[in-house]
Amino acid sequence: YPTLFQMAMDYLPIMASAVPCERVLSTSAKTDIPRRSRISPSLMSALQFLKYKTKKSRLDFSVQYITTEDELMESLEYAERVAITLTSQGPSVAVEFLYHLLSDT
């Protein structure tokens, strides 16, 4: 039975984990407190879903700082245009431009 042996060797080493189930139960226990003992199962499900979505969206701090490839290409093209303009107009214009940039900061 070489095929069965190979399948067994692929799937038997996978460890079963109860962590996701325990996490759901512990968060639902925090929602289902004695004051809210009359919550229907559908409302409990909706509350758990909202809690999960809120927590997931709240932890995403880096979305506003992600630079897309298009933005990088635009800034590279702009830098190349500035470099060509400055070098074509002579060194005095480049020095004046750099002085202007440094004085603004």
C-alpha positions, 0 to 999 in steps of 0.5 A: 500500500505505497499510496496509502502510506504516502497519504498517511505520511502527508496528513498524520504529522499535522497537529490538531489545534484548538486555539481558534475554537478557544479564542472564539469561545473566550471572546463570546464569553466576554460578550455574553455576560449575565446582563446580556443573558437574553441575546438571541443566537443570531444577535450573538453571531452578529456581535461576534462578527462585528467584534472580529471585523472591528478588531481586524480593521483597527490593527491595520496601522500601515495602510496609509503609509504604503507606497504603490509602485505607480507612486514610486514611478511618478516620483522617479520620473519627476526626479529625472525631469528635475535633474535634466532641467537643472543640469541643462540650465547650468550649475548656477541654477542648480545651486539656487534651486538647492539653496531654495529647497534648503531654506524652506526646511 
